[in-house]
Amino acid sequence: MSVLMVRSTVRADKVAEVIAGAQKMFSAIEEARVEGVRYASCLLPDGVTFVALLEVEEGIENPLPALPAFREFQEDLRGWLAGPPSPEPMRVIGSYRLFGQ
């Protein structure tokens, strides 16, 4: 299992667009019934920092880039960012129903 955390700070005037774009993307992921990944996006209390968590099952390639809505969100996100995103691989030590084990 591969787990990645990406922290992204967006421009304050773009927060509503990021939220709307993420909701559209997650709806498309749900509709496509994408298998082999767990994916979440959260907004931190500062109101401009988003944290995305992505788990990709062992032995598969991330299927999300194949979805047009995912690619569109990633492209739009470039214009919303206040600085470069910070991707960090994580090693899961323990989890209760958050990550597959």
DRENDO-1510 file (C-alpha; in Angstrom, 1 decimal, always signed):
<recs>
REC; n; res; u; v; w
REC; 1; MET; +0.0; +0.0; +0.0 .
REC; 2; SER; +1.2; +3.4; -0.9 .
REC; 3; VAL; +0.0; +6.5; +1.0 .
REC; 4; LEU; +0.6; +10.1; +0.0 .
REC; 5; MET; -0.3; +13.3; +1.8 .
REC; 6; VAL; -0.3; +16.5; -0.2 .
REC; 7; ARG; -0.6; +19.8; +1.5 .
REC; 8; SER; -1.6; +22.7; -0.7 .
REC; 9; THR; -2.2; +26.4; +0.2 .
REC; 10; VAL; -4.5; +28.2; -2.1 .
REC; 11; ARG; -5.2; +31.9; -2.7 .
REC; 12; ALA; -7.9; +33.1; -0.3 .
REC; 13; ASP; -10.1; +34.4; -3.2 .
REC; 14; LYS; -10.0; +30.9; -4.8 .
REC; 15; VAL; -11.1; +28.7; -1.8 .
REC; 16; ALA; -14.8; +28.5; -3.0 .
REC; 17; GLU; -13.6; +27.4; -6.5 .
REC; 18; VAL; -11.3; +24.7; -5.0 .
REC; 19; ILE; -14.1; +23.4; -2.9 .
REC; 20; ALA; -16.5; +23.3; -5.9 .
REC; 21; GLY; -13.9; +21.7; -8.1 .
REC; 22; ALA; -13.1; +19.1; -5.5 .
REC; 23; GLN; -16.7; +18.2; -5.0 .
REC; 24; LYS; -17.2; +17.8; -8.7 .
REC; 25; MET; -14.1; +15.6; -8.9 .
REC; 26; PHE; -15.2; +13.4; -6.0 .
REC; 27; SER; -18.7; +13.0; -7.6 .
REC; 28; ALA; -17.0; +11.8; -10.8 .
REC; 29; ILE; -14.8; +9.4; -8.8 .
REC; 30; GLU; -17.9; +8.0; -7.0 .
REC; 31; GLU; -19.9; +7.7; -10.3 .
REC; 32; ALA; -17.0; +5.9; -12.0 .
REC; 33; ARG; -16.7; +3.6; -8.9 .
REC; 34; VAL; -12.9; +3.7; -9.0 .
REC; 35; GLU; -11.4; +0.7; -7.4 .
REC; 36; GLY; -8.0; +0.4; -5.7 .
REC; 37; VAL; -7.8; +3.8; -4.1 .
REC; 38; ARG; -8.9; +5.7; -1.0 .
REC; 39; TYR; -8.9; +9.4; -1.4 .
REC; 40; ALA; -9.9; +12.3; +0.8 .
REC; 41; SER; -9.5; +16.1; +0.8 .
REC; 42; CYS; -9.8; +18.2; +3.9 .
REC; 43; LEU; -9.6; +22.0; +4.6 .
REC; 44; LEU; -7.5; +23.0; +7.6 .
REC; 45; PRO; -8.7; +25.6; +10.1 .
REC; 46; ASP; -6.7; +28.4; +8.5 .
REC; 47; GLY; -9.2; +28.3; +5.7 .
REC; 48; VAL; -6.7; +28.2; +2.8 .
REC; 49; THR; -4.7; +25.0; +3.4 .
REC; 50; PHE; -6.0; +21.7; +2.0 .
REC; 51; VAL; -4.7; +18.3; +2.8 .
REC; 52; ALA; -5.3; +15.4; +0.4 .
REC; 53; LEU; -4.7; +11.8; +1.5 .
REC; 54; LEU; -4.3; +9.1; -1.2 .
REC; 55; GLU; -3.9; +5.4; -0.7 .
REC; 56; VAL; -3.2; +3.2; -3.7 .
REC; 57; GLU; -3.5; -0.5; -3.3 .
REC; 58; GLU; -0.3; -2.6; -3.7 .
REC; 59; GLY; +0.3; -3.8; -7.2 .
REC; 60; ILE; -1.9; -1.3; -9.1 .
REC; 61; GLU; -1.2; +2.0; -10.7 .
REC; 62; ASN; -3.2; +5.0; -9.5 .
REC; 63; PRO; -6.3; +5.0; -11.7 .
REC; 64; LEU; -7.4; +8.6; -10.9 .
REC; 65; PRO; -5.3; +10.3; -13.7 .
REC; 66; ALA; -7.5; +8.3; -16.2 .
REC; 67; LEU; -10.5; +10.3; -15.1 .
REC; 68; PRO; -11.2; +13.5; -17.0 .
REC; 69; ALA; -12.6; +15.2; -13.9 .
REC; 70; PHE; -9.5; +14.4; -11.9 .
REC; 71; ARG; -7.2; +15.8; -14.7 .
REC; 72; GLU; -9.4; +18.9; -15.0 .
REC; 73; PHE; -9.2; +19.5; -11.2 .
REC; 74; GLN; -5.4; +19.1; -11.2 .
REC; 75; GLU; -5.1; +21.6; -14.1 .
REC; 76; ASP; -7.4; +24.1; -12.5 .
REC; 77; LEU; -5.6; +23.7; -9.1 .
REC; 78; ARG; -2.4; +25.1; -10.6 .
REC; 79; GLY; -4.1; +28.5; -11.0 .
REC; 80; TRP; -5.6; +28.4; -7.5 .
REC; 81; LEU; -2.4; +27.7; -5.6 .
REC; 82; ALA; -0.6; +30.3; -3.5 .
REC; 83; GLY; +2.6; +28.3; -3.6 .
REC; 84; PRO; +3.9; +24.9; -4.7 .
REC; 85; PRO; +2.1; +21.8; -3.2 .
REC; 86; SER; +4.0; +19.7; -0.7 .
REC; 87; PRO; +3.6; +16.0; -1.4 .
REC; 88; GLU; +4.9; +13.6; +1.3 .
REC; 89; PRO; +4.8; +9.8; +1.3 .
REC; 90; MET; +3.6; +8.4; +4.5 .
REC; 91; ARG; +4.1; +5.0; +6.3 .
REC; 92; VAL; +0.9; +3.9; +8.0 .
REC; 93; ILE; +1.7; +2.7; +11.5 .
REC; 94; GLY; -1.9; +2.0; +12.5 .
REC; 95; SER; -5.4; +2.8; +11.2 .
REC; 96; TYR; -8.9; +2.2; +12.1 .
REC; 97; ARG; -10.9; +1.9; +8.9 .
REC; 98; LEU; -9.1; +4.9; +7.3 .
REC; 99; PHE; -6.6; +2.9; +5.3 .
REC; 100; GLY; -6.9; -0.7; +4.1 .
REC; 101; GLN; -4.6; -3.1; +5.7 .
</recs>
